[in-house]
Amino acid sequence: MRKLLFFLCLTGWSFISDAQSNFVENFDPAEIRVSKISISPDPDLQASLRDTPSWQQFLNEHGTWYVHYNEVGKFPHRAYGTPIQLPQAEPQGLADTVLRNHLSMVKLPLEELVPLPLVKTEKHIWVNYRQFHNGIEVIG
């Protein structure tokens, strides 16, 4: 009975060890992991990003706006403020116009952005994008 129990434990251990070694074999060299991402924004870094000439130019052209930056990529994550008068009425076209004409100073990689389906709520219509760099989705 002890030999059988020992054999089962040994077999189980070998399966666990094999499963761990397969993780290394499935490593994707294109995968980049960013460590030490803070959940709460760093006020000093956010302030320094808001003081950049590109954001100050946007404020001069469009009035009172607020922005939250992605601290890893240093790009605006979310911005909101006074309405910008635009010629189109269709949400996707409006978002594309803002990205191309009103955020050009931020130098977003527009060719890497793929629009997602619109999300409609009672008050808002959300236009979202996914980014693909060299054919690989950028997450985060």
JOQUI-V311004 format. One record per helix or strand of 3 or more residues. SS is the DSSP state (A for helix, B for strand). FROM is the first residue (numbers start at 1). TO is the last residue. If there is no record, write none. Layout:
[[SS/FROM/TO] [SS/FROM/TO]]
This chain:
[[A/2/25] [A/43/50] [A/53/62] [B/65/69] [B/76/81] [A/91/102] [A/104/106] [A/110/112] [B/113/115] [B/129/133] [B/136/138]]
